[in-house]
Amino acid sequence: ANNLIASLTENGFIGINPDTQTIAGGNSIAINACSGLKRITSAGNVITSTTNTFTTPASTNSGCLSSVCNVGNFTITLDNNVNFFSAGAADVALGPNDCVQIGSSGTAWYQLAPVSVN
């Protein structure tokens, strides 16, 4: 059975991510609305899209927050680009059980804080 994860934001949006997204090299992570937790995995060490690490947020989702967690056994590297701004303009490597918190400006995603889940 899927575990539904939902969150309510100050804008009144509810995001539900019932499934884990499997990321292949060059993929974008699908975050289309506010969500509490986005679970990702991969079949090997991969790097996301170099243009759209995450799906471009809608302007109505400005202020949305999400935590992205690697629930698999391989490293998934989030590419820093015009759609994802990370600390120090560095790519973010999520090892197994690592998470990162991101926020939306309505036009791009920003790294807010890394979180390690051990």
FENBEL-V45496 format. One record per backbone hydrogen bond with DSSP energy under -1.0 kcal/mol. NH is the residue of the N-H (numbers start at 0). CO is the residue of the C=O. E is the energy in kcal/mol with one decimal. If there is no record, write none. Layout:
# FENBEL-V45496
nh=[NH NH]
co=[CO CO]
e=[E E]
This chain:
# FENBEL-V45496
nh=[8 11 14 16 20 22 25 26 28 34 37 39 40 45 47 48 54 60 61 62 63 65 67 68 69 70 75 76 77 80 83 84 88 89 91 93 96 97 98 99 100 101 102 103 104 108 109 110 111 112 114 116]
co=[12 8 6 4 38 40 46 23 52 64 66 68 20 74 76 26 28 57 58 103 60 101 99 37 97 39 93 45 91 83 80 108 85 86 77 75 69 94 114 67 112 65 109 63 107 82 102 84 100 100 98 96]
e=[-1.9 -1.8 -1.4 -1.5 -2.5 -3.6 -3.0 -2.2 -3.1 -1.0 -3.2 -2.8 -2.1 -1.9 -2.6 -2.6 -2.1 -2.2 -1.4 -3.2 -2.2 -2.3 -3.0 -2.8 -2.8 -2.8 -2.4 -2.9 -3.6 -2.1 -1.1 -2.6 -2.3 -1.4 -2.4 -2.7 -2.1 -2.1 -2.9 -2.0 -3.6 -3.1 -2.2 -2.4 -2.4 -2.4 -2.7 -3.0 -3.4 -1.3 -2.9 -1.7]
